[in-house]
Amino acid sequence: MHAPDICVEVASPSNSDKELQEKTAAYFGAGAKEVWILYLKSKRCEFHGPQGLMERSSFAVDLSELFK
């Protein structure tokens, strides 16, 4: 099984930080290049690369309309 280049996880209030870290590690283990974690309640998105948290995605994407 091969992961897509970007995996998007929508965090729910019941997700723990540990659970999200485990999911992120699993996506990278399957070959993902980036993992995005969307926090709908706080209207933010985290971008993760294999080396850790990134300031922005390396993919050209505009998320400005996502949380309106």
PDB file of N, CA, C and O in Angstrom:
ATOM      1  N   MET A   1       0.845  -1.180   0.000  1.00  0.00           N
ATOM      2  CA  MET A   1       0.000   0.000   0.000  1.00  0.00           C
ATOM      3  C   MET A   1       0.890   1.242   0.000  1.00  0.00           C
ATOM      4  O   MET A   1       1.904   1.289   0.696  1.00  0.00           O
ATOM      5  N   HIS A   2       0.507   2.233  -0.774  1.00  0.00           N
ATOM      6  CA  HIS A   2       1.277   3.460  -0.884  1.00  0.00           C
ATOM      7  C   HIS A   2       0.392   4.654  -0.542  1.00  0.00           C
ATOM      8  O   HIS A   2      -0.733   4.754  -1.031  1.00  0.00           O
ATOM      9  N   ALA A   3       0.888   5.544   0.282  1.00  0.00           N
ATOM     10  CA  ALA A   3       0.141   6.739   0.678  1.00  0.00           C
ATOM     11  C   ALA A   3       0.199   7.794  -0.421  1.00  0.00           C
ATOM     12  O   ALA A   3       1.128   7.801  -1.229  1.00  0.00           O
ATOM     13  N   PRO A   4      -0.785   8.679  -0.455  1.00  0.00           N
ATOM     14  CA  PRO A   4      -0.706   9.815  -1.376  1.00  0.00           C
ATOM     15  C   PRO A   4       0.388  10.775  -0.908  1.00  0.00           C
ATOM     16  O   PRO A   4       0.895  10.641   0.206  1.00  0.00           O
ATOM     17  N   ASP A   5       0.752  11.737  -1.750  1.00  0.00           N
ATOM     18  CA  ASP A   5       1.777  12.714  -1.374  1.00  0.00           C
ATOM     19  C   ASP A   5       1.380  13.511  -0.145  1.00  0.00           C
ATOM     20  O   ASP A   5       2.215  13.783   0.718  1.00  0.00           O
ATOM     21  N   ILE A   6       0.104  13.889  -0.060  1.00  0.00           N
ATOM     22  CA  ILE A   6      -0.402  14.653   1.079  1.00  0.00           C
ATOM     23  C   ILE A   6      -1.499  13.850   1.767  1.00  0.00           C
ATOM     24  O   ILE A   6      -2.434  13.382   1.117  1.00  0.00           O
ATOM     25  N   CYS A   7      -1.384  13.695   3.070  1.00  0.00           N
ATOM     26  CA  CYS A   7      -2.444  13.091   3.867  1.00  0.00           C
ATOM     27  C   CYS A   7      -3.019  14.197   4.743  1.00  0.00           C
ATOM     28  O   CYS A   7      -2.273  14.942   5.379  1.00  0.00           O
ATOM     29  N   VAL A   8      -4.342  14.304   4.777  1.00  0.00           N
ATOM     30  CA  VAL A   8      -5.017  15.333   5.555  1.00  0.00           C
ATOM     31  C   VAL A   8      -5.806  14.651   6.668  1.00  0.00           C
ATOM     32  O   VAL A   8      -6.642  13.783   6.414  1.00  0.00           O
ATOM     33  N   GLU A   9      -5.529  15.052   7.886  1.00  0.00           N
ATOM     34  CA  GLU A   9      -6.224  14.530   9.055  1.00  0.00           C
ATOM     35  C   GLU A   9      -7.032  15.675   9.653  1.00  0.00           C
ATOM     36  O   GLU A   9      -6.479  16.735   9.947  1.00  0.00           O
ATOM     37  N   VAL A  10      -8.330  15.474   9.834  1.00  0.00           N
ATOM     38  CA  VAL A  10      -9.171  16.466  10.487  1.00  0.00           C
ATOM     39  C   VAL A  10      -9.254  16.070  11.958  1.00  0.00           C
ATOM     40  O   VAL A  10      -9.837  15.045  12.310  1.00  0.00           O
ATOM     41  N   ALA A  11      -8.660  16.901  12.804  1.00  0.00           N
ATOM     42  CA  ALA A  11      -8.631  16.601  14.233  1.00  0.00           C
ATOM     43  C   ALA A  11     -10.011  16.822  14.839  1.00  0.00           C
ATOM     44  O   ALA A  11     -10.704  17.791  14.531  1.00  0.00           O
ATOM     45  N   SER A  12     -10.379  15.906  15.697  1.00  0.00           N
ATOM     46  CA  SER A  12     -11.626  16.065  16.444  1.00  0.00           C
ATOM     47  C   SER A  12     -11.274  16.363  17.900  1.00  0.00           C
ATOM     48  O   SER A  12     -10.148  16.109  18.329  1.00  0.00           O
ATOM     49  N   PRO A  13     -12.222  16.896  18.656  1.00  0.00           N
ATOM     50  CA  PRO A  13     -11.931  17.191  20.065  1.00  0.00           C
ATOM     51  C   PRO A  13     -11.469  15.973  20.859  1.00  0.00           C
ATOM     52  O   PRO A  13     -10.785  16.120  21.871  1.00  0.00           O
ATOM     53  N   SER A  14     -11.832  14.784  20.415  1.00  0.00           N
ATOM     54  CA  SER A  14     -11.443  13.572  21.142  1.00  0.00           C
ATOM     55  C   SER A  14     -10.031  13.089  20.799  1.00  0.00           C
ATOM     56  O   SER A  14      -9.512  12.200  21.473  1.00  0.00           O
ATOM     57  N   ASN A  15      -9.398  13.658  19.762  1.00  0.00           N
ATOM     58  CA  ASN A  15      -8.035  13.257  19.397  1.00  0.00           C
ATOM     59  C   ASN A  15      -7.024  13.811  20.392  1.00  0.00           C
ATOM     60  O   ASN A  15      -7.029  15.004  20.697  1.00  0.00           O
ATOM     61  N   SER A  16      -6.163  12.940  20.890  1.00  0.00           N
ATOM     62  CA  SER A  16      -5.073  13.396  21.755  1.00  0.00           C
ATOM     63  C   SER A  16      -3.878  13.762  20.879  1.00  0.00           C
ATOM     64  O   SER A  16      -3.794  13.357  19.719  1.00  0.00           O
ATOM     65  N   ASP A  17      -2.958  14.532  21.451  1.00  0.00           N
ATOM     66  CA  ASP A  17      -1.735  14.865  20.716  1.00  0.00           C
ATOM     67  C   ASP A  17      -0.989  13.592  20.342  1.00  0.00           C
ATOM     68  O   ASP A  17      -0.466  13.478  19.234  1.00  0.00           O
ATOM     69  N   LYS A  18      -0.940  12.635  21.266  1.00  0.00           N
ATOM     70  CA  LYS A  18      -0.244  11.367  21.009  1.00  0.00           C
ATOM     71  C   LYS A  18      -0.881  10.632  19.836  1.00  0.00           C
ATOM     72  O   LYS A  18      -0.175  10.106  18.976  1.00  0.00           O
ATOM     73  N   GLU A  19      -2.190  10.594  19.797  1.00  0.00           N
ATOM     74  CA  GLU A  19      -2.900   9.919  18.711  1.00  0.00           C
ATOM     75  C   GLU A  19      -2.588  10.573  17.360  1.00  0.00           C
ATOM     76  O   GLU A  19      -2.350   9.880  16.371  1.00  0.00           O
ATOM     77  N   LEU A  20      -2.590  11.910  17.325  1.00  0.00           N
ATOM     78  CA  LEU A  20      -2.280  12.614  16.076  1.00  0.00           C
ATOM     79  C   LEU A  20      -0.833  12.390  15.669  1.00  0.00           C
ATOM     80  O   LEU A  20      -0.546  12.272  14.478  1.00  0.00           O
ATOM     81  N   GLN A  21       0.084  12.327  16.622  1.00  0.00           N
ATOM     82  CA  GLN A  21       1.486  12.032  16.316  1.00  0.00           C
ATOM     83  C   GLN A  21       1.629  10.625  15.750  1.00  0.00           C
ATOM     84  O   GLN A  21       2.401  10.409  14.815  1.00  0.00           O
ATOM     85  N   GLU A  22       0.898   9.672  16.305  1.00  0.00           N
ATOM     86  CA  GLU A  22       0.949   8.290  15.805  1.00  0.00           C
ATOM     87  C   GLU A  22       0.397   8.189  14.390  1.00  0.00           C
ATOM     88  O   GLU A  22       0.953   7.479  13.552  1.00  0.00           O
ATOM     89  N   LYS A  23      -0.692   8.895  14.126  1.00  0.00           N
ATOM     90  CA  LYS A  23      -1.267   8.889  12.773  1.00  0.00           C
ATOM     91  C   LYS A  23      -0.303   9.528  11.779  1.00  0.00           C
ATOM     92  O   LYS A  23      -0.118   9.029  10.670  1.00  0.00           O
ATOM     93  N   THR A  24       0.308  10.639  12.189  1.00  0.00           N
ATOM     94  CA  THR A  24       1.273  11.314  11.327  1.00  0.00           C
ATOM     95  C   THR A  24       2.436  10.385  11.005  1.00  0.00           C
ATOM     96  O   THR A  24       2.853  10.290   9.850  1.00  0.00           O
ATOM     97  N   ALA A  25       2.959   9.702  12.010  1.00  0.00           N
ATOM     98  CA  ALA A  25       4.061   8.756  11.805  1.00  0.00           C
ATOM     99  C   ALA A  25       3.647   7.622  10.872  1.00  0.00           C
ATOM    100  O   ALA A  25       4.443   7.181  10.043  1.00  0.00           O
ATOM    101  N   ALA A  26       2.423   7.153  11.000  1.00  0.00           N
ATOM    102  CA  ALA A  26       1.932   6.074  10.126  1.00  0.00           C
ATOM    103  C   ALA A  26       1.840   6.543   8.672  1.00  0.00           C
ATOM    104  O   ALA A  26       2.189   5.799   7.755  1.00  0.00           O
ATOM    105  N   TYR A  27       1.373   7.767   8.465  1.00  0.00           N
ATOM    106  CA  TYR A  27       1.297   8.298   7.100  1.00  0.00           C
ATOM    107  C   TYR A  27       2.686   8.409   6.473  1.00  0.00           C
ATOM    108  O   TYR A  27       2.884   8.044   5.314  1.00  0.00           O
ATOM    109  N   PHE A  28       3.641   8.914   7.249  1.00  0.00           N
ATOM    110  CA  PHE A  28       5.013   9.010   6.724  1.00  0.00           C
ATOM    111  C   PHE A  28       5.600   7.619   6.503  1.00  0.00           C
ATOM    112  O   PHE A  28       6.333   7.404   5.537  1.00  0.00           O
ATOM    113  N   GLY A  29       5.287   6.684   7.379  1.00  0.00           N
ATOM    114  CA  GLY A  29       5.754   5.317   7.212  1.00  0.00           C
ATOM    115  C   GLY A  29       5.235   4.671   5.943  1.00  0.00           C
ATOM    116  O   GLY A  29       5.876   3.783   5.381  1.00  0.00           O
ATOM    117  N   ALA A  30       4.062   5.123   5.488  1.00  0.00           N
ATOM    118  CA  ALA A  30       3.465   4.593   4.254  1.00  0.00           C
ATOM    119  C   ALA A  30       3.955   5.338   3.016  1.00  0.00           C
ATOM    120  O   ALA A  30       3.633   4.955   1.891  1.00  0.00           O
ATOM    121  N   GLY A  31       4.741   6.412   3.223  1.00  0.00           N
ATOM    122  CA  GLY A  31       5.319   7.104   2.075  1.00  0.00           C
ATOM    123  C   GLY A  31       4.800   8.505   1.799  1.00  0.00           C
ATOM    124  O   GLY A  31       5.160   9.097   0.781  1.00  0.00           O
ATOM    125  N   ALA A  32       3.966   9.050   2.672  1.00  0.00           N
ATOM    126  CA  ALA A  32       3.466  10.414   2.452  1.00  0.00           C
ATOM    127  C   ALA A  32       4.623  11.407   2.488  1.00  0.00           C
ATOM    128  O   ALA A  32       5.604  11.207   3.204  1.00  0.00           O
ATOM    129  N   LYS A  33       4.497  12.477   1.711  1.00  0.00           N
ATOM    130  CA  LYS A  33       5.512  13.536   1.703  1.00  0.00           C
ATOM    131  C   LYS A  33       5.176  14.633   2.713  1.00  0.00           C
ATOM    132  O   LYS A  33       6.069  15.267   3.276  1.00  0.00           O
ATOM    133  N   GLU A  34       3.872  14.849   2.935  1.00  0.00           N
ATOM    134  CA  GLU A  34       3.410  15.830   3.910  1.00  0.00           C
ATOM    135  C   GLU A  34       2.157  15.312   4.599  1.00  0.00           C
ATOM    136  O   GLU A  34       1.400  14.519   4.039  1.00  0.00           O
ATOM    137  N   VAL A  35       1.959  15.779   5.825  1.00  0.00           N
ATOM    138  CA  VAL A  35       0.729  15.517   6.554  1.00  0.00           C
ATOM    139  C   VAL A  35       0.190  16.864   7.015  1.00  0.00           C
ATOM    140  O   VAL A  35       0.906  17.659   7.622  1.00  0.00           O
ATOM    141  N   TRP A  36      -1.062  17.102   6.721  1.00  0.00           N
ATOM    142  CA  TRP A  36      -1.729  18.319   7.172  1.00  0.00           C
ATOM    143  C   TRP A  36      -2.709  17.916   8.255  1.00  0.00           C
ATOM    144  O   TRP A  36      -3.455  16.949   8.097  1.00  0.00           O
ATOM    145  N   ILE A  37      -2.709  18.652   9.349  1.00  0.00           N
ATOM    146  CA  ILE A  37      -3.695  18.420  10.396  1.00  0.00           C
ATOM    147  C   ILE A  37      -4.559  19.665  10.490  1.00  0.00           C
ATOM    148  O   ILE A  37      -4.078  20.757  10.792  1.00  0.00           O
ATOM    149  N   LEU A  38      -5.848  19.478  10.224  1.00  0.00           N
ATOM    150  CA  LEU A  38      -6.802  20.573  10.278  1.00  0.00           C
ATOM    151  C   LEU A  38      -7.485  20.590  11.630  1.00  0.00           C
ATOM    152  O   LEU A  38      -8.011  19.576  12.089  1.00  0.00           O
ATOM    153  N   TYR A  39      -7.472  21.748  12.259  1.00  0.00           N
ATOM    154  CA  TYR A  39      -8.161  21.966  13.524  1.00  0.00           C
ATOM    155  C   TYR A  39      -9.319  22.913  13.227  1.00  0.00           C
ATOM    156  O   TYR A  39      -9.151  24.133  13.224  1.00  0.00           O
ATOM    157  N   LEU A  40     -10.493  22.342  12.980  1.00  0.00           N
ATOM    158  CA  LEU A  40     -11.631  23.132  12.541  1.00  0.00           C
ATOM    159  C   LEU A  40     -12.099  24.107  13.614  1.00  0.00           C
ATOM    160  O   LEU A  40     -12.460  25.244  13.309  1.00  0.00           O
ATOM    161  N   LYS A  41     -12.094  23.667  14.864  1.00  0.00           N
ATOM    162  CA  LYS A  41     -12.588  24.527  15.947  1.00  0.00           C
ATOM    163  C   LYS A  41     -11.738  25.791  16.096  1.00  0.00           C
ATOM    164  O   LYS A  41     -12.278  26.880  16.288  1.00  0.00           O
ATOM    165  N   SER A  42     -10.420  25.652  16.009  1.00  0.00           N
ATOM    166  CA  SER A  42      -9.539  26.820  16.157  1.00  0.00           C
ATOM    167  C   SER A  42      -9.158  27.431  14.798  1.00  0.00           C
ATOM    168  O   SER A  42      -8.381  28.384  14.737  1.00  0.00           O
ATOM    169  N   LYS A  43      -9.706  26.883  13.724  1.00  0.00           N
ATOM    170  CA  LYS A  43      -9.516  27.402  12.363  1.00  0.00           C
ATOM    171  C   LYS A  43      -8.038  27.538  11.994  1.00  0.00           C
ATOM    172  O   LYS A  43      -7.572  28.610  11.607  1.00  0.00           O
ATOM    173  N   ARG A  44      -7.318  26.429  12.125  1.00  0.00           N
ATOM    174  CA  ARG A  44      -5.905  26.446  11.746  1.00  0.00           C
ATOM    175  C   ARG A  44      -5.514  25.112  11.124  1.00  0.00           C
ATOM    176  O   ARG A  44      -6.195  24.097  11.274  1.00  0.00           O
ATOM    177  N   CYS A  45      -4.398  25.159  10.426  1.00  0.00           N
ATOM    178  CA  CYS A  45      -3.862  23.968   9.771  1.00  0.00           C
ATOM    179  C   CYS A  45      -2.378  23.871  10.076  1.00  0.00           C
ATOM    180  O   CYS A  45      -1.641  24.847   9.934  1.00  0.00           O
ATOM    181  N   GLU A  46      -1.944  22.691  10.497  1.00  0.00           N
ATOM    182  CA  GLU A  46      -0.517  22.437  10.710  1.00  0.00           C
ATOM    183  C   GLU A  46       0.001  21.617   9.534  1.00  0.00           C
ATOM    184  O   GLU A  46      -0.668  20.708   9.042  1.00  0.00           O
ATOM    185  N   PHE A  47       1.199  21.958   9.100  1.00  0.00           N
ATOM    186  CA  PHE A  47       1.848  21.232   8.013  1.00  0.00           C
ATOM    187  C   PHE A  47       3.047  20.488   8.593  1.00  0.00           C
ATOM    188  O   PHE A  47       3.890  21.083   9.265  1.00  0.00           O
ATOM    189  N   HIS A  48       3.117  19.196   8.330  1.00  0.00           N
ATOM    190  CA  HIS A  48       4.206  18.374   8.837  1.00  0.00           C
ATOM    191  C   HIS A  48       4.940  17.726   7.677  1.00  0.00           C
ATOM    192  O   HIS A  48       4.324  17.234   6.731  1.00  0.00           O
ATOM    193  N   GLY A  49       6.254  17.731   7.760  1.00  0.00           N
ATOM    194  CA  GLY A  49       7.100  17.012   6.828  1.00  0.00           C
ATOM    195  C   GLY A  49       7.807  15.913   7.597  1.00  0.00           C
ATOM    196  O   GLY A  49       7.676  15.845   8.820  1.00  0.00           O
ATOM    197  N   PRO A  50       8.548  15.057   6.927  1.00  0.00           N
ATOM    198  CA  PRO A  50       9.247  13.966   7.622  1.00  0.00           C
ATOM    199  C   PRO A  50      10.166  14.460   8.747  1.00  0.00           C
ATOM    200  O   PRO A  50      10.426  13.725   9.700  1.00  0.00           O
ATOM    201  N   GLN A  51      10.658  15.706   8.641  1.00  0.00           N
ATOM    202  CA  GLN A  51      11.553  16.244   9.666  1.00  0.00           C
ATOM    203  C   GLN A  51      10.794  16.967  10.781  1.00  0.00           C
ATOM    204  O   GLN A  51      11.406  17.370  11.771  1.00  0.00           O
ATOM    205  N   GLY A  52       9.488  17.137  10.645  1.00  0.00           N
ATOM    206  CA  GLY A  52       8.707  17.787  11.687  1.00  0.00           C
ATOM    207  C   GLY A  52       7.804  18.891  11.169  1.00  0.00           C
ATOM    208  O   GLY A  52       7.510  18.972   9.976  1.00  0.00           O
ATOM    209  N   LEU A  53       7.373  19.734  12.085  1.00  0.00           N
ATOM    210  CA  LEU A  53       6.453  20.815  11.783  1.00  0.00           C
ATOM    211  C   LEU A  53       7.078  21.805  10.798  1.00  0.00           C
ATOM    212  O   LEU A  53       8.246  22.171  10.929  1.00  0.00           O
ATOM    213  N   MET A  54       6.285  22.231   9.813  1.00  0.00           N
ATOM    214  CA  MET A  54       6.755  23.167   8.793  1.00  0.00           C
ATOM    215  C   MET A  54       5.944  24.451   8.887  1.00  0.00           C
ATOM    216  O   MET A  54       4.791  24.429   9.318  1.00  0.00           O
ATOM    217  N   GLU A  55       6.537  25.559   8.489  1.00  0.00           N
ATOM    218  CA  GLU A  55       5.849  26.842   8.507  1.00  0.00           C
ATOM    219  C   GLU A  55       4.711  26.871   7.488  1.00  0.00           C
ATOM    220  O   GLU A  55       3.653  27.448   7.737  1.00  0.00           O
ATOM    221  N   ARG A  56       4.947  26.235   6.331  1.00  0.00           N
ATOM    222  CA  ARG A  56       3.926  26.168   5.282  1.00  0.00           C
ATOM    223  C   ARG A  56       4.169  24.918   4.434  1.00  0.00           C
ATOM    224  O   ARG A  56       5.220  24.284   4.519  1.00  0.00           O
ATOM    225  N   SER A  57       3.195  24.591   3.637  1.00  0.00           N
ATOM    226  CA  SER A  57       3.296  23.427   2.764  1.00  0.00           C
ATOM    227  C   SER A  57       4.280  23.688   1.632  1.00  0.00           C
ATOM    228  O   SER A  57       4.449  24.827   1.197  1.00  0.00           O
ATOM    229  N   SER A  58       4.917  22.644   1.167  1.00  0.00           N
ATOM    230  CA  SER A  58       5.791  22.774  -0.001  1.00  0.00           C
ATOM    231  C   SER A  58       4.978  22.677  -1.297  1.00  0.00           C
ATOM    232  O   SER A  58       5.513  22.894  -2.384  1.00  0.00           O
ATOM    233  N   PHE A  59       3.691  22.354  -1.180  1.00  0.00           N
ATOM    234  CA  PHE A  59       2.796  22.295  -2.334  1.00  0.00           C
ATOM    235  C   PHE A  59       2.104  23.644  -2.495  1.00  0.00           C
ATOM    236  O   PHE A  59       1.712  24.266  -1.508  1.00  0.00           O
ATOM    237  N   ALA A  60       1.957  24.086  -3.715  1.00  0.00           N
ATOM    238  CA  ALA A  60       1.297  25.365  -3.992  1.00  0.00           C
ATOM    239  C   ALA A  60      -0.206  25.190  -3.818  1.00  0.00           C
ATOM    240  O   ALA A  60      -0.892  24.656  -4.690  1.00  0.00           O
ATOM    241  N   VAL A  61      -0.695  25.645  -2.689  1.00  0.00           N
ATOM    242  CA  VAL A  61      -2.125  25.531  -2.401  1.00  0.00           C
ATOM    243  C   VAL A  61      -2.557  26.752  -1.595  1.00  0.00           C
ATOM    244  O   VAL A  61      -1.814  27.249  -0.749  1.00  0.00           O
ATOM    245  N   ASP A  62      -3.758  27.220  -1.870  1.00  0.00           N
ATOM    246  CA  ASP A  62      -4.308  28.377  -1.173  1.00  0.00           C
ATOM    247  C   ASP A  62      -5.434  27.899  -0.261  1.00  0.00           C
ATOM    248  O   ASP A  62      -6.490  27.471  -0.727  1.00  0.00           O
ATOM    249  N   LEU A  63      -5.194  27.980   1.032  1.00  0.00           N
ATOM    250  CA  LEU A  63      -6.204  27.550   2.001  1.00  0.00           C
ATOM    251  C   LEU A  63      -6.942  28.726   2.628  1.00  0.00           C
ATOM    252  O   LEU A  63      -7.649  28.556   3.621  1.00  0.00           O
ATOM    253  N   SER A  64      -6.782  29.919   2.056  1.00  0.00           N
ATOM    254  CA  SER A  64      -7.352  31.122   2.664  1.00  0.00           C
ATOM    255  C   SER A  64      -8.875  31.078   2.786  1.00  0.00           C
ATOM    256  O   SER A  64      -9.433  31.721   3.676  1.00  0.00           O
ATOM    257  N   GLU A  65      -9.543  30.353   1.938  1.00  0.00           N
ATOM    258  CA  GLU A  65     -11.009  30.272   1.969  1.00  0.00           C
ATOM    259  C   GLU A  65     -11.514  29.114   2.830  1.00  0.00           C
ATOM    260  O   GLU A  65     -12.720  28.970   3.031  1.00  0.00           O
ATOM    261  N   LEU A  66     -10.611  28.300   3.332  1.00  0.00           N
ATOM    262  CA  LEU A  66     -11.001  27.074   4.032  1.00  0.00           C
ATOM    263  C   LEU A  66     -11.838  27.320   5.275  1.00  0.00           C
ATOM    264  O   LEU A  66     -12.816  26.609   5.505  1.00  0.00           O
ATOM    265  N   PHE A  67     -11.483  28.297   6.071  1.00  0.00           N
ATOM    266  CA  PHE A  67     -12.130  28.486   7.362  1.00  0.00           C
ATOM    267  C   PHE A  67     -13.112  29.656   7.399  1.00  0.00           C
ATOM    268  O   PHE A  67     -13.483  30.115   8.479  1.00  0.00           O
ATOM    269  N   LYS A  68     -13.531  30.134   6.247  1.00  0.00           N
ATOM    270  CA  LYS A  68     -14.494  31.251   6.220  1.00  0.00           C
ATOM    271  C   LYS A  68     -15.876  30.782   6.519  1.00  0.00           C
ATOM    272  O   LYS A  68     -16.809  31.584   6.539  1.00  0.00           O
TER     273      LYS A  68
END
